[in-house]
């Protein structure tokens, strides 16, 4: 492969990143429409606690992160659906508890690299890591392909969907589970702190230009892929932290596209004549 | 049935039935329990006493729930929804065909028919955020129609829309009743353009104050035609008694 992906570790980073670049915006599109843009962030912190638990128990951290993130996601959804706490309050609960539990468990396990899990370490990803991320992403894409229309109906109008007999509670739990899967898949790429950014920023960019929900989904993945490829290139060029650089690139793309869309909307039509 | 939010009674000993193929309106002033009654009917709430039955069974026990087309009161089409008219209407077909199944030609025909019925076929590719309030309301009605329901339940569908939009709404509902034999239950505090097409009027203020044909309401001294514009005001002054009087 050409520069900057001529080295194997960069190829592994690119493949893992591209997989997340698809999965995160796909799931994020539904979260943003439900006004739960920070859901991924809260679940990311639960996953961080799961990593700590895995290291302490000497179990593969990805699995413990998956279990804790899934349990956290479903708990937040349960608290929200049953009116026990508002979405932001439920998320804050997991946000702080997860971060605190993760730091305590990680310290107890003797692992002093919280940054690796919080901000990712995609350049050290092994082929096994790439395969795990790819498998999780394939699962997420398949789930969205099957349930995407129903998830759209729920985010559009939950009450009508319920009256019509759609399994609203199970679909909401599915979305929560997909969020947990995405977070765990992204731990090595951008880390738990930044994963929510890849669920939100490409979606926000896409919403600035897309004129349909299908286009929003597709463009969000395109912007996600561009952020990963350009972010890794910038990271290699200027020796920057890859996870943070990918997210900063996604933010820059959002700024440029939103500005361009605003300028285009404000411009007069090309065939307007002054008399 | 009787329903209360906590200790606050909202519906007391409410009893009525709507027959197949009827176009019925449930009217009452703000806070009279209209929306609550609808939510009980479609199975979103359970009554404390009594029961609601829809197609002969308790609402939550109804298996073919696509038979209910429900248009809730609050606007579902927020300005930030990146979806086309067609995408929203297609979502109304999911329950009928099975949410996990891919759409078939029959589903596309039902969506097309619903779009034509509300006169939005030409705007199918338009983002819903670019539509007027009346057009957005018709999108939600088309979404309900796409499921080819046997019962269409509409909560305040013409609130705040102009007369032209009200007329188009009226044409859509009359088409559904006359050509598809559907039952329509419309909840509103203003009947606007549909006043002359109704088979039944049920006046609600925590309990049923009147239940009969519009002509019977005229016999009690109230004409929906006369009260075409001031019905909301008239309803606000309605006394909580067993009979209707002109205020």
Interface residues (C-beta under 8 A of the other chain):
Chain A: X33 X146 X147 X149 X150 X152 X153 X156 X157 X159 X160 X161 X162 X163 X164 X165 X166 X167 X206 X207 X210 X211 X212 X213 X214 X215 X216
Chain B: X42 X43 X44 X62 X64 X65 X66 X68 X70 X71 X72 X76 X80 X81 X82 X83 X84 X87 X88 X90 X91 X92 X94 X95 X99 X100 X125 X127 X140 X143 X144 X147
